[in-house]
Amino acid sequence: MAIKKQIIKTKPVVKVTFSIQAKEANAAAVVGDFNNWNPAEGELSKLKNGTFKATFDLPKDNTFEFKYLVDGSYVNDPEADRYAYNEFAGSENSVLAL
């Protein structure tokens, strides 16, 4: 799993690339505050090496809670900036700070 951040100096956004290794999975998405936890808005494309990956423009100077959704199971990113307990989910979410 990896998170890559690219600051765009001419716009108030950060290009964030999410990737997760899931060779056996059929589908993966990143869901979080930035897309209303909607898997359709966070679909990741599967590469030949089994990694799912996508890049999203997110507003800078924000923090977002998120998780990966891999074949119906929620997974945190070990490279997240930090973790936050979410009472609604009853578990910790990954946190992305931009």
C-alpha positions in Angstrom: 0.0 0.0 0.0 1.2 3.5 -0.7 0.1 7.0 -0.8 1.8 9.6 -3.0 1.1 13.3 -2.7 1.9 15.8 -5.4 1.2 19.5 -4.5 0.0 21.6 -7.4 1.4 25.1 -6.9 -1.1 26.8 -9.3 -4.2 25.2 -7.8 -5.6 24.7 -4.3 -5.4 20.9 -4.7 -3.1 18.0 -4.1 -2.9 15.1 -6.5 -3.1 12.0 -4.3 -2.3 8.6 -5.7 -3.7 5.7 -3.7 -2.4 2.1 -4.3 -3.0 -1.2 -2.7 -1.5 -4.6 -3.5 -4.3 -7.1 -3.8 -3.4 -9.7 -6.4 -6.3 -12.1 -5.6 -9.0 -9.3 -5.4 -11.6 -8.6 -8.0 -12.3 -5.0 -7.1 -10.9 -2.3 -4.9 -11.8 1.3 -4.1 -10.7 4.0 -1.7 -13.6 5.5 0.3 -13.5 8.4 2.7 -14.7 11.9 3.7 -13.6 13.2 0.3 -16.1 11.1 -1.7 -18.8 10.5 0.9 -17.6 7.0 1.4 -19.0 6.1 -2.0 -17.1 3.2 -3.7 -18.3 4.2 -7.1 -16.4 7.5 -6.8 -13.2 5.9 -5.5 -12.7 3.0 -7.9 -9.2 1.8 -8.3 -7.9 0.3 -11.5 -6.2 -3.1 -11.4 -2.7 -3.2 -12.9 -1.1 -6.3 -14.3 1.1 -6.8 -11.2 -2.0 -7.0 -9.0 -1.8 -3.5 -7.6 -5.0 -1.4 -7.6 -4.3 2.3 -8.2 -5.9 5.7 -8.9 -5.1 9.4 -8.5 -7.6 12.0 -7.2 -7.4 15.8 -6.8 -8.2 16.7 -3.2 -8.4 20.1 -1.7 -5.2 21.0 0.2 -5.0 22.1 3.8 -7.5 19.4 4.8 -7.5 16.1 6.6 -9.6 13.2 5.5 -10.5 9.8 7.0 -10.4 6.9 4.6 -10.2 3.2 4.1 -9.7 0.8 1.2 -12.6 -1.4 0.3 -11.2 -4.6 -1.2 -13.8 -7.2 -2.3 -16.2 -5.9 0.4 -13.7 -5.8 3.3 -12.4 -2.5 4.7 -8.6 -2.2 5.1 -6.5 0.6 6.6 -3.4 1.9 4.9 -0.3 1.3 7.0 1.3 4.3 5.4 -1.5 6.7 6.5 -0.4 9.9 8.2 -2.2 8.8 11.4 -5.3 6.9 12.5 -8.5 8.1 14.1 -11.2 6.1 16.0 -14.6 6.5 14.3 -17.6 5.7 16.5 -19.9 5.2 13.5 -17.6 2.5 12.1 -16.6 1.2 15.5 -13.0 1.0 14.4 -10.0 3.1 13.4 -9.8 4.8 10.0 -6.7 5.9 8.2 -6.2 9.7 8.1 -4.7 11.6 5.2 -3.3 15.1 6.0 -2.8 17.5 3.1 
